[in-house]
Amino acid sequence: MGDWKELELYRGRDYQAMQARGVRVVHEPKRAEYGTVAVIEGLYGKRRGLVELAPGHPLAWR
C-alpha cells in the first residue's frame, strides 16, 4: 500500500487537540479551494489526510 492516505473530515479545534496530545504532523494545515488540509501520522506510521471543508462547500453541512 505504500504511502496511501486516508481522508477524514475535521475541524480546526480537533487538529489543535491532536497536536497538543503529541500527534506527529507531517504537513501543517494548508488552505485549498475546497477547504483546509493537513496530514498527520498515526501510531504505526500510517498517514491520514485531514480535511476541513470551506463554508458553502456542498458537503460542509455535515
C-alpha positions as CSV (number, residue, x, y, z in Angstrom):
1,M,0.0,0.0,0.0
2,G,2.9,2.4,0.4
3,D,2.2,6.0,1.3
4,W,-1.6,5.8,0.8
5,K,-3.5,8.5,2.6
6,E,-7.0,8.2,4.1
7,L,-9.1,11.4,4.3
8,E,-11.2,12.4,7.2
9,L,-13.3,15.5,7.9
10,Y,-12.2,17.5,10.9
11,R,-12.4,20.9,12.5
12,G,-9.5,23.2,13.3
13,R,-10.0,22.7,17.1
14,D,-9.7,18.9,16.5
15,Y,-6.3,19.5,14.9
16,Q,-5.2,21.6,17.8
17,A,-6.2,19.0,20.3
18,M,-4.4,16.2,18.4
19,Q,-1.3,18.4,18.2
20,A,-1.4,19.1,21.9
21,R,-1.5,15.3,22.5
22,G,1.7,14.8,20.6
23,V,0.3,13.6,17.2
24,R,3.0,13.8,14.6
25,V,2.2,16.4,12.0
26,V,3.6,15.5,8.5
27,H,2.2,18.5,6.7
28,E,0.9,21.6,8.5
29,P,-2.6,22.8,7.6
30,K,-2.8,24.4,4.2
31,R,-5.7,26.3,2.5
32,A,-7.1,24.9,-0.7
33,E,-10.2,25.9,-2.8
34,Y,-12.3,23.3,-1.1
35,G,-11.1,23.9,2.5
36,T,-8.1,23.3,4.7
37,V,-5.9,20.2,4.5
38,A,-3.4,18.7,7.0
39,V,-1.6,15.4,7.1
40,I,-0.8,13.5,10.3
41,E,1.0,10.2,11.1
42,G,-0.6,7.6,13.3
43,L,0.9,5.5,16.0
44,Y,2.1,2.8,13.5
45,G,3.2,5.2,10.7
46,K,0.0,5.3,8.7
47,R,-0.6,8.8,7.3
48,R,-4.0,10.4,7.3
49,G,-5.1,13.4,5.4
50,L,-7.5,15.7,7.4
51,V,-9.9,18.0,5.5
52,E,-11.9,20.9,6.9
53,L,-14.3,21.9,4.2
54,A,-14.8,25.5,3.3
55,P,-18.1,27.2,4.2
56,G,-20.5,26.8,1.3
57,H,-18.9,23.5,0.1
58,P,-21.7,21.0,-0.9
59,L,-20.5,18.5,1.8
60,A,-19.9,21.2,4.5
61,W,-23.4,20.7,6.0
62,R,-22.3,17.6,8.0
